[in-house]
Amino acid sequence: MKIGILGGGQLGRMLIQSALKYDDQFYTLDPASDAPCHNISYFTQGNFNDYETVLNFGKDKDVVTIEIEHVNADALAELENQGVKVVPNSKIIKTIQQKILQKEFYKTHNIPSPEFQVVWNRDEEITMPLPFVQKMNTGGYDGKGVQLIKNEIDLQNLWQEASVIESLVDIDKELSVIVARNENGETKTFPVTEMVADPKLNLLDFNICPVFLSEDIQKQIDSITEKFLEVVNSPGLFAIELFLDQEGKIWVNETAPRLHNSGHQSQEGNANSQFEQMYRVVKNLPLADTDFLTFSGMLNLVGAEGFEGNVIYEGMDDVLKMPKTYVHLYGKTETKPGRKMGHINVLADSKEELMEKLVKVKEMVRVIA
């Protein structure tokens, strides 16, 4: 099959790397000439937000998918009209890429998500009590486009753009669950992972699996995933980010209609990875076993503050000496502060050992120039 991917970043790269054991042709579209997929696929440099560019890219493909949601969904809808398979479908991409539509989707389908208010500019009256979170309607990614408004002083820094104003959850844990559905309606769910964010960068720092949850909390998550897959009515792989509050209630933070950072540890920690699963979804194959094999965790490799230029991975030799430790670099030659350059997966026999190894690796390696 000729499989087209909108976006040529690391998610597309790892999907292609995982699928090289099969017999397909992969085509990628990305605005950056040196995108991580440029040398492992049939690469087109172009704007995946441009209608005509996406249409021309996809018209001769058997299936088109995404590795970033900020693409031209109208062009994907036209490709569907022309008989090209789009996974996930253009309707759910269009819903999820706009925070306002995404939140209204949860409300319509009784999927628990924090209370919200829609504002179209900063001059509108905000009825949500402080503190609250402002999320830009479009364009947010990797912690960008989200800000915490704590007090009256912060109110002066409200963004002008159309936004969701969301009530603050008293968070105990941030969780993620990755679910998949193929065209035949078969579904599979990966074990829940715990996400630990870097407070400065607002990026995922560690990801840990498995998470041992009470029966009630697991039932809440199962109910959300089942409901989501039922109402989304599309094949695809989806990462549902969750809040567990201090009262033991689960809330949906947001959903990504694609491969996700919170599933990277599945490469070595699960019977099959999220990338294998995504390939099977795209091809409408039987879905893969998702069981966790042992304790696993992931650490993001991001550009250190004060360094910009040709990347150097300081301390990597020491990391490579560690047992059950796996390096995944993204083929990016230029680093800058906060840029995701790779990740490291770690396996362990207990959560305590896992956390010790993750902290040790974080202290050991720096991404500099």
Secondary structure as GFF3:
##gff-version 3
##sequence-region A 1 369
A	DSSP	beta_strand	2	6	.	.	.	ID=ss1
A	DSSP	alpha_helix	10	19	.	.	.	ID=ss2
A	DSSP	beta_strand	25	30	.	.	.	ID=ss3
A	DSSP	beta_strand	42	45	.	.	.	ID=ss4
A	DSSP	alpha_helix	51	58	.	.	.	ID=ss5
A	DSSP	beta_strand	63	66	.	.	.	ID=ss6
A	DSSP	alpha_helix	73	81	.	.	.	ID=ss7
A	DSSP	beta_strand	85	87	.	.	.	ID=ss8
A	DSSP	alpha_helix	90	96	.	.	.	ID=ss9
A	DSSP	alpha_helix	99	108	.	.	.	ID=ss10
A	DSSP	beta_strand	116	119	.	.	.	ID=ss11
A	DSSP	beta_strand	132	136	.	.	.	ID=ss12
A	DSSP	beta_strand	146	149	.	.	.	ID=ss13
A	DSSP	alpha_helix	152	155	.	.	.	ID=ss14
A	DSSP	beta_strand	163	167	.	.	.	ID=ss15
A	DSSP	beta_strand	171	181	.	.	.	ID=ss16
A	DSSP	beta_strand	187	189	.	.	.	ID=ss17
A	DSSP	beta_strand	193	198	.	.	.	ID=ss18
A	DSSP	beta_strand	203	209	.	.	.	ID=ss19
A	DSSP	alpha_helix	215	232	.	.	.	ID=ss20
A	DSSP	beta_strand	236	245	.	.	.	ID=ss21
A	DSSP	beta_strand	250	256	.	.	.	ID=ss22
A	DSSP	three_ten_helix	261	263	.	.	.	ID=ss23
A	DSSP	alpha_helix	266	269	.	.	.	ID=ss24
A	DSSP	alpha_helix	274	283	.	.	.	ID=ss25
A	DSSP	beta_strand	295	302	.	.	.	ID=ss26
A	DSSP	beta_strand	309	310	.	.	.	ID=ss27
A	DSSP	beta_strand	312	314	.	.	.	ID=ss28
A	DSSP	alpha_helix	316	320	.	.	.	ID=ss29
A	DSSP	beta_strand	325	329	.	.	.	ID=ss30
A	DSSP	beta_strand	334	335	.	.	.	ID=ss31
A	DSSP	beta_strand	340	348	.	.	.	ID=ss32
A	DSSP	alpha_helix	351	364	.	.	.	ID=ss33
A	DSSP	beta_strand	366	368	.	.	.	ID=ss34
###
